[in-house]
Amino acid sequence: MRQPSVFLFDEPLSNLDAKLRVQMRLEIKQMQRSVGTTALYVTHDQVEAMTLADRLVVMNAGIAEQIDTPMAVYERPATRFVAGFIGSPAMNILKGSAAGADFVLDGGARLTLAGAAPAEAGRPLLFGVRPEHLRLVPAGEAALALSVTAIETLGADTLAHGRLSGADGGDAGELIARLPGNARLALGDTLPLAIEPGMAHLFDAETGRRV
């Protein structure tokens, strides 16, 4: 009885220029679907992983940290490592601690996370939010205040880099916000930001596992 074939790809696009990589990604995807054969594809390029995979395996030091569909990995990363690996720019990760259903950033900013399970008060946690899940709001509705230190204008998007100020005036850490391309920003601006509902992530500070 003939055994089924499996295609193995080991970073086949790594030496191609950007335009050719896009073209070859599409051709590989079309070829795999037309042939209907299982393919194992190894890559360090998250764009290739997200666009080519039906099931994504995120490896860290030889351990599979998460196995799921690409969108499930993006929307609900199982660990801090996965959260930082999938997404560009990477997910913002900030240090803090639990306060019931709230989260208090180092520096004093307090966030109320809708739907978050209460955690032991004072438990060290890591708070994660993707740059694309932050939006500009009126100052009175802001959960975070970002002092802009660098701006990247990409056309469709604008990346605002900056630092957060805590309620006590302390430094709460660095943050990147992906804003619309027509956002008018200047260095030194303070941006009032809100988090899209349900788009915040909490990880245990010691283990890195999702809370």
N, C-alpha and C positions, 0 to 999 in steps of 0.2 A: 504494500500500500504506500502510495507516495505521501511523504510528509509535507505539510504546508511550509511555504517559504516565509522567511522574515527578513525584511530589509534592515540593515544596520547603517546608520549615518553617524559619523564622528566629526562634528564641526565642519561640514562640507563647504560652508560659505565663508569661512573665516578670512580667506585671502582675497576676497572679491571687493571691488569698490562698492560704495553705498547704492548706486543705481542698479548695478547688476545683482546685488544681494536681494533687492526687492523683487526683481524679475524672477530670479531663481527660486525664491520662496514660493511665489505663485505657481511656478511650473512644478515644483516638487509636490505641492499640495494637490494640484490637479492630477499629476501622475499617480500619486498614492490612492486617490479616490477612484480613478479609472481602473487601476489594477486590482484594488480591493484587498491588498495584502498588508498584514501588520508591519509597521515600521517602528523601530526604536531609534530615536534621534537625540544625540548628545550635543548640547550647546551651552555656552555661557551667556549667550545673547537672549535676553528676556523677550525681545520682540519676536525672534524666531520661535521661542518656546510658546508664547501666547498664541501666535497666529497659526502654527502648524500642529499643535497638540490637540488630541481629543481627551487624553488624560495626561496630566502633568505631574511629574515626580521631581520634587525639589530636594536635592541632595546637599548635605552639609557634613564634611569630614567622613564620608562614606555611609552616612545615616540618612534614610529617607525621612525628612521632617514632615512632609505632607504629600499625599497622593490624592488628586481630585481633578475636576475639570478646571480649565484655566480661569474661568470667571469665579468659580468657588474659591480658588486659591487667592485671587485678587480681592474678592469681597470679604473673605473671612480667613485671613492667614492664621495658621495654627501656632506659629511661634514668632518671636521678634525677628529671627533670621529670615524667615519667609517674607514677613512684612517689609523688610528692608531690601530684599532681593527682587521682588516683583513690583514694578511700578517705576516710572521715570518722570520727574525726579522721585527719589525714594520716599517712602512714608516718613513723615516727621515723627520722631520719637522723643518724648519729654519725660523727665523724671518727676516723681511726686509720691503721694501717698493717698490711701483711701480715707474717706470721711463719710461713712455710711454709703448712700447712693451717689455721693459727690466724689470728686477727685480734686485734690489740692496740689497744684504744681509747686515745685521748688521755686521760691520767690514769692509765693502767696496767692497767686491767681487761683480762684475756685471755680470749678466747672461742674454744672449739673448735667449729668448724662442720662437722657431719657431712655428708659428700658434697661439700664445697667443694674445688675444684681448687686445688692449691698455687700460690701467687703468689710473685713475686720478693721476697725478704726486704727489708723496709723500704719497699716500694712504697706510696705514699699511696693509701688507699682510703676509701670511704664505706660504712658499715655501715647497712643498713636493716632494720627489723622493724616490722610493723604492730601497733598497740596491742592488737588482738584476738588476736594470736598470742603474747602474753605471759601466763603463768599463775603463780599463787602456788604455792610449793613449800616444803618444809622447808629451813631455812637451809643445811644441808649439801649440798643439791642445787642451790643457786642459782647461776646464771651471772651475775646482775646483782643489785645491791642499790640500791633506789630510796628516797631520802629524800623523803617526801611533803610537798609545799608547797601543794597545793590539791586539793580533792575536788569532783567533780561527780556528784551522785546523780541518775540518770536513770530510776529505776524498775527496768527489766529489767537495766540495766548501771550500773556505777559507773566513772567515769574518775578515775584517780589520776595527778596531775601531780607531777613531782618532778625531782630531780637525781641523777645517778649518781655514786658515789664510786669512784675507781680504786683499784687495789691499793696504790698509794703514797700514798693519801689525797688525791690531786688530783681536781679536778672533771672528770668524763668527759662532761658534757653533760646536756641536758634530755631527759626521756622522758615519754611518756604510756602508761599501761597501761589497757586496757579489761577490767574485772573483773566478776564476777557482781554483780547488784544487791544481793544480801544480804551482800556483803563488808563487814566492820566495820573501818573505817579511821579514823584520827585524824591530824591534822596533826602532823608530826614523826616519824611511824612510819617504820621502815626495812623495806621490803618485799623479801623474797627472791623473785626472779623467775627463771623458766626460759623458754626460747624453744621454741615448738612445733617438733618435728623437721621439718626441710626448709623452714622458713618464714623463714629469714634471707636477706638479699639483699646483694650486694656490687656497688659501682659504682666505676669509675675516678674518682679525685678531680679529675683535670684535664678529662676529656672528658665525664664524667657517664654514660658508657655502661656497661651491665651487664657485669660480669666473669664 
